[in-house]
Amino acid sequence: SIDYRYIALSPHILRNAGKYIDLNQFDFYSVFLPTNFVKPLAAPVNAYAKFATFGYGDSLVLHNVAYLLEQKKITRPYEIRVIGMDNRGTEGFVNVTATSKGQVLAREEMEHHALDIDAFLILYDKKRYRLSCSGSIFESLSMMKPIIHFDNDCINQFNSAKSPIGFCCYSLEEYIDKLADIIENYASYKVEFMKFRENILKLRARCAVEESAS
């Protein structure tokens, strides 16, 4: 019926949906998930690498990441901060810190805990968010945080080779190796992180609510 219009909250959804249904039979549109971005903040100044998961995350994958990083016998300090209520399975890792004891955090608290974070860890695998859009990527854009993520249709939509905003890894082993390299060679990554932040600013402009108004 022409009385209905369908809105997908990311272009990747239409690409994947087209494998299952004939999009030409429906009145489909694509916009970026409407987000009120916070005011851009200065890059953090840290003595060592600080990562975080923000929001729901994935406690099982985070446990595996923390465990495998410990096996690397890394020589420099680092932190993985859980900014959210789900820190199950991470309690025994000295480099993983929790901001909540299982209770929901206020929005202001979450944003405060993210201020000194160098990069957000997005832990969704290839099977997740194929026909929907994760809010995690927009939290990264809003708080100007480069991302380290797995190959995922949703996140790949925003982290392009032409204008990267972080690192895409294709296996758990590659993910661990990248984190370990950032930790051990933290100073050498600061220029690259600044470039990611510049690209995030450009992406924020393309994803602004005003751009989807029409």
ZIVENCOR-V74357 format. One record per backbone hydrogen bond with DSSP energy under -1.0 kcal/mol. NH is the residue of the N-H (numbers start at 1). CO is the residue of the C=O. E is the energy in kcal/mol with one decimal. If there is no record, write none. Layout:
NH:CO:E
NH:CO:E
This chain:
4:1:-1.5
6:27:-3.1
8:29:-2.8
13:10:-1.4
15:11:-1.6
16:12:-2.1
17:13:-2.9
18:14:-2.1
19:16:-1.4
20:17:-2.2
21:17:-2.3
23:21:-1.0
25:22:-1.6
26:23:-1.4
28:26:-1.2
29:6:-3.0
31:8:-2.6
33:9:-1.3
37:35:-1.1
51:79:-3.3
52:119:-1.4
53:81:-2.2
55:83:-2.8
62:58:-2.5
63:59:-2.2
64:60:-2.1
65:61:-2.6
66:62:-2.9
67:63:-2.6
68:64:-2.5
69:65:-2.2
70:66:-1.7
71:67:-1.3
72:69:-1.0
73:70:-1.4
79:49:-1.7
80:95:-2.9
81:51:-2.8
82:97:-3.0
83:53:-2.7
84:82:-1.3
90:87:-1.7
93:90:-1.5
96:93:-1.3
97:80:-2.3
99:82:-1.6
110:106:-2.2
111:107:-2.3
112:108:-2.0
113:109:-2.5
115:112:-1.3
117:114:-1.6
118:50:-2.6
119:50:-1.2
120:146:-2.6
121:52:-3.0
122:148:-2.2
128:125:-1.4
139:135:-1.8
140:136:-1.9
141:137:-1.9
142:138:-2.6
143:139:-2.2
145:140:-2.7
147:165:-1.6
148:120:-2.0
149:167:-2.6
151:169:-1.7
156:152:-3.1
157:153:-1.1
158:155:-1.3
159:155:-1.8
167:147:-2.4
169:149:-2.9
175:171:-2.0
176:172:-2.5
177:173:-2.4
178:174:-2.3
179:175:-2.2
180:176:-2.7
181:177:-2.2
182:178:-2.3
183:179:-2.5
184:180:-2.6
185:181:-2.1
189:186:-1.3
190:187:-1.1
193:189:-2.6
194:190:-1.9
195:191:-1.8
196:192:-2.2
197:193:-2.1
198:194:-1.9
199:195:-2.2
200:196:-2.2
201:197:-1.9
202:198:-1.5
203:199:-2.3
204:200:-2.7
205:201:-1.5
206:202:-1.5
207:203:-2.0
211:208:-1.1
212:209:-1.5
